[in-house]
Amino acid sequence: MKNPTKTEITEENGKILVRLGTYHVNIYTLREAGRPDRFRLKWSIGGKTPQTRNVKTREEALEQAGEILDFRCAARDDLTEVSTKKLRYWQLCEESLGGVPLDVACKFYLAQCPTAFVPAPVSEIVDDVLASLGAKKGGRGASPEWVRTVKRRGKAFAEFAAGRAFHEITTVDVAKFLRNPEWNLRTQFNYQGVVALLYGAAKKANALPKTDSAFDKFDKIEKPMSAEKDVLPPSSLEKVLRAAVASGRTRIIPYLAVCAFGGVRAAEANRLVWGTHVDMEERVVRLTTDITKTGCRRIVQMNDAMFAWLSKYQGADGTPIQTYEDAGRVVTVLWKEAGLTEWPHNALRVSFISYSMALTENAAAVANGAGHSEQMLQTVYKQIRGVNKKTAKEWFDILPDLHEESLIPQINPTTTTISDPSVT
């Protein structure tokens, strides 16, 4: 398609403006701590709600902006709303229809069949869900851990579907996938949650009939009864921290410190920034509404243990306190290197709350800092095996040992060029 005029590209204050004739597309850079930069295209058509599209690279954003402007100049605004992965399919369909625009043909068909739906392969809905997770209201999107979880489980369901659309999946198929004999009951229940998410997205995209789907008719897997919460012994936490120092993975220590000595959730810790959230001068961690799980602001006071570890491995203001791509994987490597055979679920947060309850006997104060209700702490975290004032004191007495660490070369926790054995 020949351009009527030359494409003009200007950039100012992080925004790129791509102009062709009387039309233009804006490109914005999406920045989020701990994740690569992404780019959002935005353009308007005839007073409608602005169209947006997210891509991974600057080059891809510029290329797609050019394609959108080409279509606009050719009076094919309908094609600008089609995602790149569907565009070729769209054009082939139009060719087979003898030049009739595909959207016109579809509208005619739907008008004749008011209860019709638009079939979509399972893999396509999985891709759409993953794309939407990074663009939720509130700006931060889903946590990297949740995105990886949905991607892994969603891709597994797509592979099981083997190219079939959602309406082609039967209740027997759903049962065969979810009741996999190689998975325990909790794993089956967890996969069921992601499948439910995918079916909800398929309905929203009109990829399923209005009647009950195969998943709706499936006999749901009941949530397994939770075992009594277990804590990490103080000696195990100390081994993990020492393993981080000994292996040179000191960039993970601030993350461990706020989780173990402040009860900060793992996803929340991944979003903390030195100076913005972690205030060493006032000795507080400010969990703002944009990074908390519940969307409620809370303040975590730094106890002596947290302050000591953060002071020793403090980063520069404005930098994330956790710079690994996958903190959970780093921690897993560390506890294996420390010779630990078991790592209780949600170990650091559960341990902090349990030991704090035992040490302070002040459920209200602990609940306020942890972002839980006092009732939940009293019923779930009280009288856990192995938790008493003695073990609680041992937990909060774990401090950096300057004498031992003087034998280990110091590594600037803000650098990204150190050699990191086994983990990147």
C-alpha positions as CSV (number, residue, x, y, z in Angstrom):
1,M,0.0,0.0,0.0
2,K,1.5,3.3,-1.1
3,N,1.7,6.1,1.5
4,P,0.1,9.4,0.3
5,T,2.8,11.3,2.2
6,K,5.9,10.5,4.1
7,T,5.5,9.2,7.6
8,E,6.7,11.6,10.3
9,I,8.0,10.4,13.6
10,T,8.7,12.8,16.6
11,E,9.5,12.0,20.1
12,E,9.2,14.1,23.3
13,N,9.0,13.3,27.0
14,G,8.8,9.6,26.4
15,K,5.9,9.8,23.9
16,I,6.4,9.0,20.2
17,L,4.1,10.6,17.7
18,V,3.8,8.9,14.3
19,R,1.9,11.0,11.7
20,L,0.9,10.2,8.1
21,G,-1.2,12.8,6.3
22,T,-4.0,13.9,8.6
23,Y,-3.8,10.9,10.8
24,H,-1.6,10.1,13.7
25,V,-0.8,7.4,16.3
26,N,0.6,8.0,19.8
27,I,3.1,5.5,21.3
28,Y,3.6,5.5,25.1
29,T,6.3,3.6,27.0
30,L,5.0,1.5,29.8
31,R,7.5,1.1,32.6
32,E,7.1,-1.2,35.6
33,A,9.7,-2.2,38.2
34,G,11.2,-5.6,37.6
35,R,9.7,-5.9,34.1
36,P,11.0,-5.0,30.6
37,D,9.5,-1.8,29.1
38,R,6.4,-2.3,26.9
39,F,4.8,0.1,24.5
40,R,1.1,1.1,24.0
41,L,-0.3,2.4,20.7
42,K,-3.3,4.8,21.0
43,W,-5.4,6.3,18.2
44,S,-8.9,7.7,17.7
45,I,-11.4,7.0,14.9
46,G,-14.3,9.3,14.3
47,G,-15.0,10.3,17.9
48,K,-15.1,6.7,19.2
49,T,-13.4,5.6,22.3
50,P,-9.6,5.6,21.5
51,Q,-8.2,2.3,20.3
52,T,-5.2,0.9,22.1
53,R,-2.8,-2.0,21.5
54,N,0.2,-3.2,23.6
55,V,3.4,-4.5,22.1
56,K,6.7,-5.7,23.4
57,T,9.3,-3.6,21.5
58,R,9.7,-0.1,20.2
59,E,10.4,-1.4,16.7
60,E,7.2,-3.4,16.7
61,A,5.3,-0.4,17.9
62,L,6.6,1.8,15.1
63,E,5.9,-0.9,12.5
64,Q,2.3,-1.4,13.7
65,A,1.7,2.3,13.9
66,G,2.7,2.6,10.2
67,E,0.3,-0.2,9.2
68,I,-2.6,1.5,11.1
69,L,-1.9,4.8,9.4
70,D,-1.7,3.0,6.0
71,F,-5.2,1.5,6.6
72,R,-6.6,4.8,7.7
73,C,-5.3,6.6,4.6
74,A,-6.9,3.9,2.5
75,A,-10.3,4.4,4.2
76,R,-10.1,1.0,5.9
77,D,-10.6,2.1,9.5
78,D,-12.2,-1.3,10.1
79,L,-8.9,-3.0,9.7
80,T,-7.1,-0.9,12.3
81,E,-9.2,-2.6,15.0
82,V,-7.9,-6.0,14.0
83,S,-5.0,-7.4,16.0
84,T,-1.9,-8.2,13.9
85,K,-2.1,-11.9,14.5
86,K,-5.7,-12.0,13.0
87,L,-5.1,-9.5,10.2
88,R,-3.8,-12.0,7.6
89,Y,-6.7,-14.3,8.3
90,W,-9.1,-11.4,8.0
91,Q,-7.7,-10.4,4.6
92,L,-7.8,-14.0,3.3
93,C,-11.5,-14.1,4.3
94,E,-12.3,-10.9,2.5
95,E,-10.6,-12.3,-0.7
96,S,-12.7,-15.4,-0.5
97,L,-15.8,-13.3,-0.1
98,G,-15.1,-11.5,-3.3
99,G,-14.1,-8.2,-1.8
100,V,-17.0,-8.0,0.7
101,P,-15.5,-6.5,3.9
102,L,-15.4,-9.3,6.5
103,D,-17.0,-7.1,9.2
104,V,-20.0,-6.5,6.9
105,A,-20.3,-10.2,6.1
106,C,-20.2,-11.1,9.8
107,K,-22.7,-8.4,10.8
108,F,-25.1,-9.8,8.1
109,Y,-24.6,-13.3,9.4
110,L,-25.1,-12.4,13.0
111,A,-28.3,-10.4,12.1
112,Q,-29.7,-13.7,10.6
113,C,-28.6,-15.7,13.7
114,P,-29.1,-13.5,16.8
115,T,-28.0,-16.3,19.1
116,A,-24.8,-17.0,17.2
117,F,-21.3,-16.7,18.7
118,V,-17.9,-16.3,17.2
119,P,-15.8,-19.5,17.8
120,A,-12.3,-18.9,19.1
121,P,-9.5,-21.5,19.7
122,V,-8.5,-22.1,23.3
123,S,-5.0,-20.9,22.5
124,E,-6.3,-17.5,21.2
125,I,-8.2,-16.8,24.4
126,V,-5.2,-17.8,26.5
127,D,-3.1,-15.2,24.6
128,D,-5.8,-12.6,25.1
129,V,-6.0,-13.3,28.8
130,L,-2.2,-13.0,29.2
131,A,-2.2,-9.7,27.3
132,S,-5.0,-8.3,29.5
133,L,-3.2,-9.2,32.7
134,G,-0.6,-6.6,32.1
135,A,-3.1,-3.8,31.5
136,K,-5.5,-4.0,34.4
137,K,-7.0,-0.9,36.0
138,G,-4.7,0.6,38.6
139,G,-1.7,0.7,36.3
140,R,0.4,-2.1,37.8
141,G,-1.2,-5.1,36.1
142,A,-1.0,-8.6,37.5
143,S,2.1,-9.8,39.5
144,P,4.8,-11.6,37.5
145,E,4.2,-14.7,39.5
146,W,0.5,-14.8,38.6
147,V,1.2,-14.1,34.9
148,R,3.6,-17.0,34.9
149,T,1.1,-19.3,36.6
150,V,-1.7,-18.4,34.2
151,K,0.7,-18.8,31.2
152,R,1.9,-22.3,32.4
153,R,-1.6,-23.6,33.2
154,G,-3.3,-21.9,30.3
155,K,-0.8,-23.2,27.8
156,A,-1.3,-26.7,29.2
157,F,-5.1,-26.5,28.6
158,A,-4.5,-25.1,25.1
159,E,-2.2,-28.0,24.3
160,F,-4.8,-30.4,25.6
161,A,-7.4,-28.7,23.4
162,A,-5.1,-29.4,20.4
163,G,-6.5,-26.5,18.3
164,R,-10.1,-26.9,19.1
165,A,-12.4,-24.0,19.9
166,F,-14.0,-23.6,23.3
167,H,-17.5,-24.7,22.1
168,E,-15.9,-28.0,20.9
169,I,-14.6,-28.9,24.4
170,T,-17.0,-31.3,26.1
171,T,-17.6,-31.8,29.8
172,V,-15.8,-35.1,29.5
173,D,-12.8,-33.3,28.1
174,V,-12.8,-30.8,31.0
175,A,-12.9,-33.6,33.5
176,K,-10.2,-35.5,31.8
177,F,-7.9,-32.5,31.9
178,L,-8.6,-31.3,35.5
179,R,-8.8,-34.7,37.1
180,N,-5.3,-35.6,36.0
181,P,-4.3,-38.6,38.1
182,E,-0.7,-37.3,38.2
183,W,-1.8,-34.2,40.1
184,N,-2.8,-34.0,43.7
185,L,-6.1,-32.5,44.8
186,R,-4.7,-29.1,45.4
187,T,-3.0,-28.9,42.0
188,Q,-6.3,-30.0,40.3
189,F,-8.2,-27.3,42.2
190,N,-5.6,-24.7,41.3
191,Y,-5.8,-25.6,37.5
192,Q,-9.6,-25.4,37.8
193,G,-9.2,-21.8,38.8
194,V,-7.3,-20.9,35.7
195,V,-9.7,-22.9,33.4
196,A,-12.6,-20.9,35.0
197,L,-10.7,-17.7,34.2
198,L,-10.3,-18.8,30.5
199,Y,-14.0,-19.8,30.2
200,G,-15.0,-16.4,31.7
201,A,-12.9,-14.6,29.1
202,A,-14.3,-16.8,26.3
203,K,-17.9,-15.8,27.3
204,K,-16.9,-12.1,27.5
205,A,-15.4,-12.4,24.0
206,N,-18.7,-14.0,22.7
207,A,-16.7,-17.2,21.9
208,L,-19.3,-19.4,23.6
209,P,-23.1,-19.9,23.2
210,K,-25.3,-18.3,25.7
211,T,-26.2,-21.7,27.1
212,D,-24.1,-23.4,29.9
213,S,-20.6,-24.3,28.8
214,A,-18.9,-27.6,29.3
215,F,-17.1,-26.1,32.3
216,D,-20.4,-24.9,33.8
217,K,-21.7,-28.4,33.6
218,F,-18.5,-29.9,35.1
219,D,-18.7,-31.3,38.6
220,K,-16.4,-28.8,40.3
221,I,-13.4,-29.9,42.4
222,E,-13.9,-28.8,46.0
223,K,-11.2,-26.8,47.6
224,P,-9.0,-29.2,49.7
225,M,-9.0,-28.5,53.4
226,S,-6.0,-26.5,54.4
227,A,-3.5,-28.2,56.6
228,E,-2.4,-26.3,59.7
229,K,0.0,-23.6,58.8
230,D,3.6,-24.3,59.4
231,V,6.4,-21.9,60.1
232,L,10.1,-21.8,59.1
233,P,12.4,-22.5,62.1
234,P,14.7,-19.5,62.9
235,S,17.8,-21.7,62.1
236,S,16.4,-22.3,58.6
237,L,15.9,-18.6,57.8
238,E,19.5,-17.9,59.0
239,K,20.8,-20.6,56.7
240,V,19.0,-19.1,53.7
241,L,20.4,-15.6,54.5
242,R,23.9,-17.0,55.0
243,A,23.6,-18.9,51.7
244,A,22.7,-15.7,49.9
245,V,25.7,-14.0,51.3
246,A,28.1,-16.9,50.6
247,S,26.9,-17.3,47.0
248,G,27.1,-13.6,46.2
249,R,23.3,-13.3,45.7
250,T,23.1,-10.4,48.1
251,R,20.6,-8.6,45.8
252,I,17.9,-10.9,47.2
253,I,18.5,-10.0,50.8
254,P,16.4,-6.9,51.0
255,Y,13.5,-8.9,49.6
256,L,14.0,-11.6,52.2
257,A,14.3,-9.0,55.0
258,V,11.0,-7.2,54.3
259,C,9.1,-10.6,53.9
260,A,10.7,-12.3,56.9
261,F,10.8,-9.4,59.3
262,G,7.9,-7.3,58.1
263,G,5.4,-9.8,56.7
264,V,5.3,-8.1,53.3
265,R,3.7,-10.4,50.7
266,A,6.0,-11.7,48.0
267,A,4.2,-9.9,45.2
268,E,4.2,-6.6,47.2
269,A,7.9,-7.0,47.9
270,N,8.6,-7.3,44.2
271,R,7.1,-3.8,43.7
272,L,9.0,-1.9,46.5
273,V,11.4,0.9,45.5
274,W,14.2,2.3,47.7
275,G,13.3,5.8,48.9
276,T,9.7,5.7,47.5
277,H,8.4,2.9,49.6
278,V,11.4,1.9,51.8
279,D,12.3,4.9,54.0
280,M,15.5,4.2,55.9
281,E,15.5,7.6,57.6
282,E,12.1,7.1,59.2
283,R,12.5,3.3,59.5
284,V,9.2,2.5,57.7
285,V,8.1,0.6,54.6
286,R,5.1,2.4,53.0
287,L,2.9,0.0,51.1
288,T,0.9,2.3,48.9
289,T,-2.5,1.4,47.3
290,D,-0.9,0.7,43.9
291,I,1.3,-2.2,45.2
292,T,-0.8,-3.9,47.9
293,K,-2.9,-7.0,47.3
294,T,-6.0,-5.5,48.8
295,G,-5.6,-2.0,47.4
296,C,-5.4,-0.6,50.9
297,R,-2.5,1.5,52.2
298,R,-0.5,0.3,55.2
299,I,2.7,1.1,57.1
300,V,5.2,-1.5,58.2
301,Q,7.6,-0.3,61.0
302,M,11.1,-1.6,60.6
303,N,12.2,-3.7,63.6
304,D,15.9,-4.0,64.5
305,A,16.4,-7.1,62.3
306,M,14.8,-5.7,59.2
307,F,16.6,-2.4,59.6
308,A,20.0,-4.1,60.1
309,W,19.7,-6.2,57.0
310,L,18.3,-3.4,54.8
311,S,21.0,-1.0,56.1
312,K,23.8,-3.4,55.1
313,Y,22.4,-4.2,51.7
314,Q,20.8,-0.8,50.9
315,G,20.3,0.2,47.3
316,A,20.1,3.6,45.6
317,D,17.0,5.7,45.9
318,G,14.6,5.1,43.0
319,T,15.8,1.5,42.3
320,P,13.7,-1.6,43.0
321,I,14.7,-3.5,46.1
322,Q,14.3,-6.8,44.2
323,T,16.1,-6.9,40.8
324,Y,15.8,-10.6,40.0
325,E,13.4,-11.7,37.3
326,D,12.0,-14.4,39.5
327,A,12.6,-14.0,43.2
328,G,10.8,-17.2,44.1
329,R,13.2,-19.3,42.0
330,V,16.2,-17.6,43.6
331,V,14.9,-18.4,47.1
332,T,14.2,-22.0,46.1
333,V,17.8,-22.3,44.9
334,L,19.1,-20.8,48.2
335,W,17.2,-23.1,50.5
336,K,18.3,-26.1,48.5
337,E,21.9,-24.9,48.8
338,A,21.4,-24.4,52.5
339,G,20.5,-28.1,52.8
340,L,16.8,-27.6,53.7
341,T,14.4,-30.3,52.7
342,E,11.1,-28.5,53.3
343,W,9.9,-25.0,52.7
344,P,6.4,-24.4,54.2
345,H,3.9,-22.6,51.9
346,N,4.2,-18.8,52.1
347,A,6.9,-19.5,54.7
348,L,8.3,-16.0,55.4
349,R,5.0,-14.2,55.8
350,V,3.4,-17.0,57.9
351,S,6.5,-17.2,60.1
352,F,6.6,-13.4,60.6
353,I,2.9,-13.2,61.6
354,S,3.2,-16.2,63.9
355,Y,6.4,-15.2,65.7
356,S,5.1,-11.6,66.0
357,M,1.9,-12.8,67.6
358,A,3.9,-14.9,70.1
359,L,6.4,-12.1,70.9
360,T,4.0,-9.1,71.2
361,E,0.7,-10.8,72.2
362,N,-0.8,-7.9,70.3
363,A,-3.0,-9.3,67.5
364,A,-4.4,-5.9,66.6
365,A,-1.0,-4.3,65.9
366,V,0.3,-7.3,64.0
367,A,-2.9,-7.5,61.9
368,N,-2.6,-3.8,61.1
369,G,0.9,-4.2,59.7
370,A,0.2,-7.5,57.9
371,G,-3.0,-6.3,56.2
372,H,-5.1,-9.0,57.8
373,S,-8.1,-8.9,60.2
374,E,-7.5,-9.4,63.9
375,Q,-10.0,-12.3,63.9
376,M,-8.1,-14.2,61.2
377,L,-4.9,-13.9,63.1
378,Q,-6.5,-15.2,66.3
379,T,-8.1,-18.2,64.5
380,V,-5.4,-19.1,62.0
381,Y,-2.0,-18.0,63.3
382,K,-2.4,-18.6,67.0
383,Q,-0.8,-21.6,68.8
384,I,1.0,-22.9,65.8
385,R,3.4,-25.7,66.5
386,G,6.9,-24.6,67.2
387,V,6.0,-21.0,67.9
388,N,6.6,-19.5,71.3
389,K,8.4,-16.5,72.9
390,K,11.8,-18.3,72.8
391,T,11.6,-19.2,69.0
392,A,10.1,-15.8,68.2
393,K,13.0,-14.0,69.9
394,E,15.4,-16.2,68.0
395,W,13.7,-15.2,64.7
396,F,14.0,-11.5,65.3
397,D,17.6,-11.8,66.7
398,I,18.9,-13.0,63.3
399,L,21.2,-10.2,62.3
400,P,24.1,-9.7,59.8
401,D,27.3,-11.0,61.3
402,L,30.0,-8.5,60.3
403,H,32.8,-10.8,61.4
404,E,31.8,-13.7,59.2
405,E,31.0,-11.5,56.2
406,S,34.3,-9.6,56.3
407,L,35.8,-12.7,54.7
408,I,33.4,-12.5,51.7
409,P,33.9,-9.9,49.0
410,Q,31.3,-7.2,49.2
411,I,29.0,-6.8,46.3
412,N,27.0,-3.6,45.5
413,P,23.4,-4.7,45.7
414,T,22.4,-2.2,43.0
415,T,24.8,-3.5,40.3
416,T,23.5,-5.7,37.5
417,T,26.9,-6.9,36.2
418,I,27.9,-9.3,39.0
419,S,28.3,-13.0,38.2
420,D,25.4,-14.8,39.8
421,P,26.1,-18.6,40.0
422,S,23.2,-20.8,38.8
423,V,20.6,-18.0,38.8
424,T,20.2,-14.9,36.6
